[in-house]
Amino acid sequence: LHLSDCFFLSFFYDFASRLDVFIVCRCVSRISTETGDRVDVVVHFAGITQPLKFLEISEDDYRKVVDISLKGSLLVSQAAIPLMKARGAGSLVFISSVSAQQGGGIFGGPHYCGAKAGCLGLMRACAKEFGSSGIRANAICPSLVETGIAKGMTEETREKIRGGIPLGRTGKPDDVAGVCLFLASDLSAYVSGATIDVNGASYFR
């Protein structure tokens, strides 16, 4: 995969306000129109979290987190896979979380943990069902990455987190993006159904 040969299309939609089949199909239809019905890679990275305890989670809290983190991945995959099948190739990359592996994390409540664990199951199901169509599916499990979710964190908390990471720092967006690029490229042509940890050795499976 050479970046000079790629066509990138990005646009913003607030899935937190509304998420349904119509909205997702409209988004994928726009991509399809712009690229001539070609979708090579889909990276599922949308997600929100709430630092709530198990007994504090309301039905509305659950719906918001699961809709964006899990339902969104399902609907986008359902819309994109037919285009990939038509070409006989494609790569699905699900961004899960270390929270899914260790039963919670810094910010993620149990509903976030469950949604991200669901992404791992969805990824494996896609890898099994669509492998014969040339479609690969993999997942990335990052630990804390310096994105918008971490903006409100105090330096004291950051220092405490860094103390538990053998590499001595929190993650950067490029750390995850590099693995996404690998999974999107032919370098990972025989990699499917895999979960790749990006956590600085802070957690081992």
Salt bridges, closest charged atoms under 4 A:
ASP20 OD2 - ARG18 NE 2.70
ASP40 OD2 - ARG38 NE 2.92
ASP40 OD1 - ARG87 NH1 2.64
ASP60 OD1 - ARG63 NH2 2.77
ASP60 OD2 - LYS64 NZ 3.44
ASP67 OD2 - ARG63 NH1 3.75
GLU146 OE1 - ARG158 NH2 2.94
GLU155 OE2 - ARG162 NH2 2.46
GLU159 OE1 - ARG162 NH2 2.92
ASP175 OD2 - ARG169 NH1 2.87
ASP197 OD2 - ARG205 NE 3.03
